[in-house]
Each structure stands twice: as structure tokens, then as C-alpha cells.
Amino acid sequence: MDAIRFIINSLLSLVFFAFLLRVILQLARADFRNAIAQAVVRVTNPLVLPLRRVIPPVGKIDLASIVALLVVELIVMSVQLWLYTGTLPPGRTLLIAAALDLARSIIWFYIIALFIYVILSWIAPGTYS
């Protein structure tokens, strides 16, 4: 049973980080002609495109992607809690736990990106990366 939990958690984490990467790339105004960015867009489009019909963007912020990220986070938290406890907490508790987990994931994403940037600066100092 632990192997199944591990596989499900790994797949759900990959999907969550794809949506997180899509939101962060949009907020950073990244070039979406990159192969990695195109892969992220293709993976996340099945949920984001239908939401765009209902939720319009506000200025340069794509609210549909942010809502999709929150929905995916709620699904991930629900499945993980159900796998480990067999029950689901009340909606309010689940929302708070999902918001805290989302904030923790964003902070860790930026910390890891900062360390990667530092290590890459040692590899080719003085060049544009």
C-alpha cells in the first residue's frame, strides 16, 4: 500500500508543480517559445482553457491559471489526506491546509531556484545565463 501511496503522491506532485510553474512563468513574463514552457502549457491546458471561458484575466494576471492552481492544490490535499487517514476534513480546514501548503510550496520553489541560480553562476561566471 505504501508503494501505491508513493506513486500517487509523486504523480499528483508533478501535476501540481506543472500548474505552479505555469503561474510563475506567467507572472515572470517568461518566453513561452521555450520547449519546457510549451510542455508545461500542454500539460495544464486541459484545465486552464475551459476556465478561461468563465474567468477573464485581470490586466496581465491570468486568473484562470491561478484558480486552476488552487483547484489542483485542493484535489492533491484531498487525495493525500484520504490516502493516509481514510477521511476528509471539513471544507474550511481543507481550504486552510491547502493555502498553507501552497504558500510552503511557493517558498520552497523559490529557495531551490535561488540555489540553482547560485550554483550555475559558479559554473560560468561572467556570462549571461
Sine and cosine of phi, psi and omega as CSV:
sin_phi,cos_phi,sin_psi,cos_psi,sin_omega,cos_omega
0.00,0.00,-0.54,0.84,0.01,-1.00
-0.91,0.41,-0.56,0.83,0.02,-1.00
-0.91,0.41,-0.64,0.77,0.02,-1.00
-0.91,0.41,-0.67,0.74,0.05,-1.00
-0.87,0.49,-0.68,0.73,0.00,-1.00
-0.89,0.47,-0.71,0.71,-0.01,-1.00
-0.90,0.44,-0.71,0.70,0.00,-1.00
-0.90,0.43,-0.69,0.73,0.03,-1.00
-0.89,0.45,-0.64,0.77,0.01,-1.00
-0.90,0.43,-0.72,0.69,0.01,-1.00
-0.90,0.43,-0.68,0.74,0.02,-1.00
-0.91,0.42,-0.61,0.79,0.03,-1.00
-0.91,0.41,-0.63,0.78,0.05,-1.00
-0.89,0.45,-0.68,0.74,0.03,-1.00
-0.90,0.44,-0.70,0.72,0.01,-1.00
-0.87,0.50,-0.72,0.69,-0.03,-1.00
-0.94,0.35,-0.42,0.91,0.12,-0.99
-0.91,0.41,-0.70,0.72,0.04,-1.00
-0.92,0.38,-0.63,0.77,0.04,-1.00
-0.89,0.45,-0.68,0.74,0.02,-1.00
-0.90,0.44,-0.61,0.80,0.04,-1.00
-0.89,0.46,-0.70,0.71,0.00,-1.00
-0.91,0.41,-0.70,0.72,-0.03,-1.00
-0.92,0.39,-0.64,0.77,0.04,-1.00
-0.90,0.45,-0.61,0.79,0.03,-1.00
-0.93,0.36,-0.65,0.76,0.00,-1.00
-0.94,0.35,-0.50,0.87,0.01,-1.00
-1.00,0.07,-0.01,1.00,-0.02,-1.00
0.84,0.54,0.71,0.70,-0.01,-1.00
-0.95,0.30,0.37,-0.93,0.04,-1.00
-0.99,0.17,0.88,-0.48,-0.06,-1.00
-1.00,0.03,0.18,0.98,0.12,-0.99
-1.00,0.10,-0.09,1.00,0.05,-1.00
-0.94,0.35,0.56,-0.83,-0.04,-1.00
-0.90,0.44,-0.62,0.78,0.01,-1.00
-0.92,0.39,-0.69,0.73,0.01,-1.00
-0.90,0.43,-0.61,0.79,0.04,-1.00
-0.92,0.40,-0.59,0.81,0.05,-1.00
-0.91,0.41,-0.65,0.76,0.03,-1.00
-0.90,0.44,-0.67,0.75,0.00,-1.00
-0.90,0.43,-0.67,0.74,0.00,-1.00
-0.91,0.42,-0.59,0.81,0.00,-1.00
-0.95,0.32,-0.60,0.80,-0.11,-0.99
-1.00,-0.06,-0.24,0.97,-0.04,-1.00
-0.86,0.52,-0.60,0.80,-0.03,-1.00
-0.85,0.53,-0.44,0.90,0.04,-1.00
-0.99,-0.14,-0.57,0.82,-0.09,-1.00
-0.97,0.25,-0.67,0.75,-0.06,-1.00
-0.87,0.49,-0.71,0.71,0.08,-1.00
-0.90,0.43,-0.54,0.84,0.03,-1.00
-0.94,0.35,-0.49,0.87,0.02,-1.00
-0.92,0.40,-0.44,0.90,0.05,-1.00
-0.93,0.36,-0.47,0.88,-0.06,-1.00
-0.99,-0.16,-0.64,0.77,-0.09,-1.00
-0.94,-0.35,0.93,-0.36,0.00,-1.00
-0.98,0.18,0.39,-0.92,0.06,-1.00
-0.95,0.31,0.45,-0.89,0.07,-1.00
-0.94,-0.35,0.97,-0.26,-0.07,-1.00
0.91,0.41,-0.84,-0.55,0.03,-1.00
-0.99,-0.17,0.13,0.99,0.00,-1.00
-0.99,-0.13,0.82,-0.57,0.00,-1.00
-1.00,0.04,0.99,-0.14,-0.04,-1.00
-0.92,0.38,-0.46,0.89,0.00,-1.00
-0.90,0.44,-0.63,0.77,0.03,-1.00
-0.93,0.38,-0.62,0.79,0.01,-1.00
-0.93,0.37,-0.67,0.74,0.05,-1.00
-0.90,0.43,-0.64,0.77,0.04,-1.00
-0.89,0.45,-0.64,0.77,0.05,-1.00
-0.88,0.47,-0.69,0.73,0.02,-1.00
-0.91,0.41,-0.64,0.77,0.02,-1.00
-0.90,0.43,-0.69,0.73,0.02,-1.00
-0.90,0.44,-0.65,0.76,0.04,-1.00
-0.88,0.47,-0.67,0.74,0.05,-1.00
-0.90,0.44,-0.64,0.77,0.02,-1.00
-0.91,0.41,-0.70,0.72,0.01,-1.00
-0.88,0.48,-0.73,0.69,0.01,-1.00
-0.89,0.46,-0.67,0.74,-0.01,-1.00
-0.89,0.45,-0.72,0.69,-0.02,-1.00
-0.91,0.41,-0.68,0.73,0.01,-1.00
-0.90,0.44,-0.69,0.72,0.03,-1.00
-0.91,0.41,-0.62,0.78,0.01,-1.00
-0.92,0.39,-0.62,0.79,0.01,-1.00
-0.91,0.40,-0.61,0.79,-0.09,-1.00
-1.00,-0.02,-0.50,0.86,-0.04,-1.00
-0.92,-0.38,-0.41,0.91,-0.03,-1.00
1.00,0.06,-0.07,1.00,0.02,-1.00
-0.72,-0.69,0.23,-0.97,0.08,-1.00
-0.91,-0.42,0.64,-0.77,0.05,-1.00
-0.96,0.26,0.18,-0.98,0.08,-1.00
-0.86,0.50,0.35,-0.94,-0.09,-1.00
-0.84,0.54,-0.66,0.75,-0.04,-1.00
-0.91,0.41,-0.68,0.73,0.02,-1.00
-0.90,0.44,-0.64,0.77,0.03,-1.00
-0.91,0.42,-0.66,0.75,0.03,-1.00
-0.89,0.45,-0.68,0.73,0.00,-1.00
-0.91,0.42,-0.70,0.72,0.02,-1.00
-0.89,0.45,-0.64,0.77,0.02,-1.00
-0.92,0.39,-0.66,0.75,0.02,-1.00
-0.90,0.44,-0.67,0.74,0.02,-1.00
-0.92,0.39,-0.65,0.76,0.03,-1.00
-0.92,0.39,-0.60,0.80,0.05,-1.00
-0.91,0.42,-0.69,0.72,0.04,-1.00
-0.89,0.46,-0.68,0.74,0.03,-1.00
-0.89,0.46,-0.66,0.75,-0.01,-1.00
-0.91,0.41,-0.64,0.77,0.02,-1.00
-0.91,0.42,-0.68,0.73,0.01,-1.00
-0.89,0.45,-0.71,0.70,0.02,-1.00
-0.91,0.42,-0.59,0.81,0.04,-1.00
-0.86,0.50,-0.72,0.69,-0.01,-1.00
-0.94,0.35,-0.59,0.81,0.04,-1.00
-0.90,0.44,-0.72,0.70,0.01,-1.00
-0.91,0.42,-0.65,0.76,0.04,-1.00
-0.89,0.46,-0.61,0.79,0.03,-1.00
-0.91,0.41,-0.69,0.72,0.04,-1.00
-0.90,0.44,-0.65,0.76,0.04,-1.00
-0.90,0.44,-0.65,0.76,0.01,-1.00
-0.90,0.44,-0.65,0.76,0.02,-1.00
-0.91,0.42,-0.72,0.69,-0.01,-1.00
-0.90,0.44,-0.66,0.76,0.03,-1.00
-0.92,0.39,-0.47,0.88,0.05,-1.00
-0.94,0.34,-0.42,0.91,0.06,-1.00
-0.97,0.23,-0.50,0.87,-0.07,-1.00
-0.95,0.32,-0.71,0.71,-0.01,-1.00
-0.74,-0.67,0.96,0.27,-0.02,-1.00
-0.93,0.36,0.58,-0.81,0.06,-1.00
0.99,0.13,0.07,1.00,0.03,-1.00
-0.92,-0.38,0.27,-0.96,0.03,-1.00
-1.00,0.09,0.78,-0.63,0.03,-1.00
-0.76,-0.65,0.00,0.00,0.00,0.00
